[in-house]
Amino acid sequence: MESKVPFAHCDLCPFVEEALVPDRGRVLPDTPVDILFIGECPGKQEVIQKKPFIGKSGEMLSRVADPLLKGKTFWITNAAVCFDPFAPETKTPVGKAAQCCKDRLINIIHTLKPKVIITLGNVPTQVLLGGKIGITKLRGKLVPFNGSLLMPTYHPAAVLRTIKYFQDFVMDIRRAISCVDTPESTTPEHPDFEVTTDYHKVLREMEEAPFAVLDLETTGLDFTRDHTICYVMATENKVYILPEAVSSMQGFREALGNCKAKWSGHNAKFDRNFMLYELGVPVHFSFDTMLAHYLLDERGGVHGLKEVCASMFGAPDWEAELQTHLKLNDTKNYDEIPKEILYLYASLDGYWTAKLTRKLSKIIQHYPKLLKVMLDIMIPASEAFSNAEVRGVMFDIESQQELLPVYADKAVELEAKLISIAGITFNPRSPVQTSNVLYRVCGVPPVEGMETSTDTKNVLIKRRGYPIVDTLIEYRAVNTLLSRYVVGLAEKVGADGRIHTSYLLHGTTTGRLSSSPNLQNLPRTAKDIKGLLTASPGCSLLYADYSQLELRCIAWLTDDEFLLDCYRRGIDLHGAMAEVLFGKDYTPDQRSLAKRLNFGLVYGRSVSAIANDGLVEMTQVEAQRIQTIFFERMPRVTAWMMEVKDLVHARHYVESPLGRRRRFPIIPGDRSGVQEIYRQAINMIPQSMASDMTTCAFIKMDREGLNPLISVHDSITCEMEDSVAQDAHTRMIEIMQETGKELYGDKVPFTASGGIGKNWGKVE
């Protein structure tokens, strides 16, 4: 059989009877092409227009690549050039078809001699490179191939399906095209490093450099039990390893504390904690590459040093040899790694952090507001929370031992009650067994679309009133408190008897803090558990929180007269809204509903959705009436929400008043997807605004010596000596209210209040 395409083995191809789509591009006669894009196979739109990458995937590729291709030649083809009739049900035949086209592809590469090849997706990557490693591990890594540089990345169709891939896709395309003019080396880079105890010389060199990296290798993550193995100090030109012995050398602590180097680190708070706890030296970092990367890309789980450097520079996995040694010896302790392996690894940490510092410091300068957030909030906050983490808060282990059987017995009692209601023995911690009991044994009607789910938030709460459901909700609440807090907190106590919570400044897309152990989700009502966190002898815990902070931020953002009037006159907002909705004789339950509406509707939820929480009975007619009245009373809130939605479409990001960004690079085509984007955009702005206000107040308290220990959402808890506790608490309130005015003016009063007590459960 004669091949449809030169060099292809069409007689073996499963797509041989399907339409062929020819290549396209911009080339010059007798000149090597700059870029060769290789996709998987053509779709319906490509067949209709007889060009590859014309549909939505083509639009995505053009959106990213076209601005970068000006003045450059390119060619676009597919690994398999004929239409795939099996898509999207299965992709199995595509790989076989692409293998039949492999020689054709090799000939194109030989003929065009591209400087850079970009393979889009698994199929073309595996055809050319072989193996079965997925694109998520291969993307962004430059590989020499037949005289070209080859970079795999996601297929645009995958990016459209999984929006979080977009930033990586853009970075890969940008890097690949830049290699046309400045090819990157594919040879692993090894820094010039020196092991020395001459800390005087090293610190002097660090001071003379424009910036210097400071990084530690430690035996573990707990600074109360683990210790430093070595210090890594690096400039762009040299890396030094200072072994553990320098810690005890005369003068080292003073020299380190007095060093004027502009230190940079990746997650520098971790290293600062060890130095502060072990040496008593509060090292100041001027830059943190992890925090800078987070401000430029707020996605979760993408800020690790190795991952960032692999994406931005194509850095190799320099941790591989170290991890192999740990696995072979069944240990996690870096102290058991041969020093030649550990020091090479540590030097690469320093080397790549230095490269990343230079790169990110240049990028963030293009965003003046983000740079200001970095320098005025993130870096000072990292220092303030480092101080708080090292201080820690005392944990009452005796009270925990008394509380343990109370919660354990309650959990056992509720489990027995569940079994009694069901009439059969089952494990309520097993989703499969619980689903069977709920829907088959007890006949609870399932929620549409979630027929087997036992999720508390989305399912059980809508089926309240069934004894098995009510008891299961109660059991789960008790079991969560038992495992996560009564038992879990005790497991986190440091060697000094204190809980050292780690605060993540980069843990959410809105700028809100998260923490480990997680104190953010501990219910206000769990005062017995909160009471396990206590003041040191002779001290008290001082608590203060902002009143309705996010709603006040919405008043500030929207200039809504109803909200502004309530806050300026000190009127109970929830009572005022209950009166609007239900009249002057509203009930406590109606005020509670008004409160939930105030917090829910302004964040884009519907009354129906709130009613479906299962906490209130409401008809659709009543829900619509309430929603109409609610927004008629706050028209500027409605207008602001529409403005935010328009910004999402116009700019693909929203920005807080201080300059934080939440990016939405792709707007979904389906209604539910778009509504979720709107919800996230509307949520981000007041949440970020409120979080930054609380964080700035925390920084100020730390600088004034008020010893802040805990921050949960809009609240701060400090520890001070009893003799000054009252004055210190007054100053806390002043700082919180002053901070609101300093950041956002006096348009809205940002009020705060709190209390004093001997444990965290008695301060509110």
Stockholm file with secondary structure:
# STOCKHOLM 1.0

chainA/1-764         MESKVPFAHCDLCPFVEEALVPDRGRVLPDTPVDILFIGECPGKQEVIQKKPFIGKSGEMLSRVADPLLKGKTFWITNAAVCFDPFAPETKTPVGKAAQCCKDRLINIIHTLKPKVIITLGNVPTQVLLGGKIGITKLRGKLVPFNGSLLMPTYHPAAVLRTIKYFQDFVMDIRRAISCVDTPESTTPEHPDFEVTTDYHKVLREMEEAPFAVLDLETTGLDFTRDHTICYVMATENKVYILPEAVSSMQGFREALGNCKAKWSGHNAKFDRNFMLYELGVPVHFSFDTMLAHYLLDERGGVHGLKEVCASMFGAPDWEAELQTHLKLNDTKNYDEIPKEILYLYASLDGYWTAKLTRKLSKIIQHYPKLLKVMLDIMIPASEAFSNAEVRGVMFDIESQQELLPVYADKAVELEAKLISIAGITFNPRSPVQTSNVLYRVCGVPPVEGMETSTDTKNVLIKRRGYPIVDTLIEYRAVNTLLSRYVVGLAEKVGADGRIHTSYLLHGTTTGRLSSSPNLQNLPRTAKDIKGLLTASPGCSLLYADYSQLELRCIAWLTDDEFLLDCYRRGIDLHGAMAEVLFGKDYTPDQRSLAKRLNFGLVYGRSVSAIANDGLVEMTQVEAQRIQTIFFERMPRVTAWMMEVKDLVHARHYVESPLGRRRRFPIIPGDRSGVQEIYRQAINMIPQSMASDMTTCAFIKMDREGLNPLISVHDSITCEMEDSVAQDAHTRMIEIMQETGKELYGDKVPFTASGGIGKNWGKVE
#=GR chainA/1-764 SS CCCSSTTCCGGGCTTTTSCBCCCEEECCTTSCCSEEEEESCCCHHHHHHTSSSCSHHHHHHHHHHGGGCTTCCEEEEESSCBCCTTTTTCCHHHHHHHHHTHHHHHHHHHHHCCSEEEEESHHHHHHHHCSCCCHHHHTTCCEEETTEEEEEECCHHHHHHCGGGHHHHHHHHHHHHHTTTSCCCCSCCCCCEEECCCHHHHHHHHHHSSCEEEEEEESSSCTTTCCEEEEEEECSSCEEEEEGGGGGSTTHHHHHHHCCCCEEESSHHHHHHHHHHHHCCCCCEEEEHHHHHHHHCCCTTCCCHHHHHHHHHCCCCTTHHHHHHHHHTTCCCGGGSCHHHHHHHHHHHHHHHHHHHHHHHHHHTTCHHHHHHIIIIIHHHHHHHHHHHHHCEEECHHHHHHHHHHHHHHHHHHHHHHHHHHTSCCCTTCHHHHHHIIIIISCCCCBTTBTTCCCTTTTGGGGTTSHHHHHHHHHHHHHHIIIIIIIHHHHTBCTTSEECCEEETTSSSSSCCEEESCCTTSCTTCHHHHTTEECCTTEEEEEEEESSHHHHHHHHHHCCHHHHHHHHHTCCHHHHHHHHHHCTTCCHHHHHHHHHHHHHHTTTCCHHHHHTTTTSCCCHHHHHHHHHHHHHHCHHHHHHHHHHHHHHHHHSEEECTTCCEEECCSCCSSHHHHHHHHHHHHHHHHHHHHHHHHHHHHHHHHHTTCCEEEEETTEEEEEEEGGGHHHHHHHHHHHHHHHHHHHHTTSSCCCEEEEEESBGGGCC
#=GC SS_cons         CCCSSTTCCGGGCTTTTSCBCCCEEECCTTSCCSEEEEESCCCHHHHHHTSSSCSHHHHHHHHHHGGGCTTCCEEEEESSCBCCTTTTTCCHHHHHHHHHTHHHHHHHHHHHCCSEEEEESHHHHHHHHCSCCCHHHHTTCCEEETTEEEEEECCHHHHHHCGGGHHHHHHHHHHHHHTTTSCCCCSCCCCCEEECCCHHHHHHHHHHSSCEEEEEEESSSCTTTCCEEEEEEECSSCEEEEEGGGGGSTTHHHHHHHCCCCEEESSHHHHHHHHHHHHCCCCCEEEEHHHHHHHHCCCTTCCCHHHHHHHHHCCCCTTHHHHHHHHHTTCCCGGGSCHHHHHHHHHHHHHHHHHHHHHHHHHHTTCHHHHHHIIIIIHHHHHHHHHHHHHCEEECHHHHHHHHHHHHHHHHHHHHHHHHHHTSCCCTTCHHHHHHIIIIISCCCCBTTBTTCCCTTTTGGGGTTSHHHHHHHHHHHHHHIIIIIIIHHHHTBCTTSEECCEEETTSSSSSCCEEESCCTTSCTTCHHHHTTEECCTTEEEEEEEESSHHHHHHHHHHCCHHHHHHHHHTCCHHHHHHHHHHCTTCCHHHHHHHHHHHHHHTTTCCHHHHHTTTTSCCCHHHHHHHHHHHHHHCHHHHHHHHHHHHHHHHHSEEECTTCCEEECCSCCSSHHHHHHHHHHHHHHHHHHHHHHHHHHHHHHHHHTTCCEEEEETTEEEEEEEGGGHHHHHHHHHHHHHHHHHHHHTTSSCCCEEEEEESBGGGCC
//
